[in-house]
Amino acid sequence: MNPTVIRQRCFYHESREAACRCPICRRYFCRECVTEHDDRVLCVECLKTIVAGQAPRLSGARRLFRGVLTVAGILMAWLFFYTIGRTLLLIPSAVHDGTVWESK
C-alpha cells in the first residue's frame, strides 16, 4: 500500500483512514465511499458524472435508421454473391470437365 494513502483521511469521513484515491478527482476516500466501475475504483461523485455523461438511449428514428442500414447491408451482400454466381455460370462447361485443355 502506498505510504501517502496510509496517512490520509477520507474526504467525507475524517475519522476514517483512506483506502484509496480516486483517479479522476484525486481525493482520498475510505472503503465505503468508493465503488468499482470499468475496472477502476471511483468515488461516488465522479461515478455520477461519468454515468450522467453517457450517451442517451437511441431514439425511434435512429433505431429505424440502424435497422434500414442492416437490411441494406444484407441486400448488398446478397447482390454481390448473386452476381459472382451468375458470372461463374457463364464459364463454359468444357472448362469444368477439363476437355477444353485436351482439344487444343
C-alpha positions in Angstrom: 0.0 0.0 0.0 1.2 3.5 -0.8 2.6 5.3 2.3 0.9 8.5 1.4 -2.5 6.8 1.4 -1.9 5.5 5.0 -1.5 9.0 6.4 -4.6 10.4 4.5 -8.2 10.5 5.8 -11.4 10.0 3.9 -12.7 13.2 2.2 -16.2 12.6 3.7 -15.3 10.8 7.0 -12.4 12.5 8.7 -12.2 9.9 11.4 -11.6 7.0 8.9 -8.3 6.2 7.2 -8.3 6.5 3.4 -8.3 3.2 1.5 -7.7 4.6 -2.0 -7.5 7.7 -4.1 -10.0 8.5 -6.9 -8.1 8.7 -10.2 -10.4 11.4 -11.5 -10.7 14.0 -8.7 -7.5 12.8 -6.9 -9.2 12.9 -3.4 -8.8 10.2 -0.8 -11.7 8.0 0.3 -12.5 5.2 2.7 -13.8 1.8 1.6 -17.4 2.8 2.0 -17.1 5.9 -0.2 -15.7 4.3 -3.3 -17.0 1.8 -5.8 -15.6 -0.2 -8.8 -16.6 0.8 -12.3 -14.9 -0.3 -15.5 -12.0 -1.9 -13.6 -11.3 1.3 -11.7 -12.1 2.4 -8.1 -14.1 5.7 -8.3 -15.7 8.0 -5.7 -19.5 8.4 -5.9 -19.4 12.0 -7.3 -17.1 11.0 -10.2 -19.2 7.9 -10.9 -22.3 10.1 -11.1 -20.6 12.4 -13.5 -19.5 9.5 -15.7 -22.9 7.9 -15.7 -24.7 11.2 -16.5 -22.3 11.8 -19.4 -23.0 8.5 -21.1 -24.9 8.5 -24.4 -28.7 8.5 -24.1 -30.7 5.7 -25.4 -31.3 5.6 -29.2 -34.4 7.4 -30.4 -37.0 5.7 -32.6 -35.7 7.3 -35.7 -32.1 6.2 -35.0 -33.3 2.7 -34.3 -35.2 2.6 -37.6 -32.2 4.0 -39.4 -29.9 1.3 -37.9 -32.4 -1.4 -39.0 -32.6 0.0 -42.5 -28.8 0.0 -42.7 -28.7 -3.6 -41.6 -31.2 -4.7 -44.2 -29.4 -2.7 -46.9 -26.1 -4.4 -45.9 -27.7 -7.8 -46.2 -29.2 -7.0 -49.6 -25.8 -5.7 -50.9 -24.1 -8.9 -49.8 -26.8 -10.9 -51.5 -26.4 -8.9 -54.7 -22.6 -9.3 -54.6 -22.7 -13.1 -54.2 -25.6 -13.4 -56.8 -23.5 -11.5 -59.3 -20.5 -13.7 -58.7 -22.7 -16.8 -59.1 -24.2 -15.6 -62.3 -20.7 -14.8 -63.6 -19.4 -18.3 -62.8 -22.3 -19.8 -64.6 -21.1 -18.1 -67.8 -18.0 -20.2 -67.8 -18.3 -22.9 -70.5 -18.9 -26.5 -69.2 -15.8 -27.6 -71.1 -13.6 -25.8 -68.6 -15.3 -27.6 -65.7 -14.9 -31.0 -67.5 -11.3 -30.4 -68.4 -11.9 -31.1 -72.0 -11.2 -27.6 -73.1 -7.5 -28.2 -72.5 -7.4 -31.5 -74.3 -8.9 -30.2 -77.6 -6.0 -27.9 -78.4 
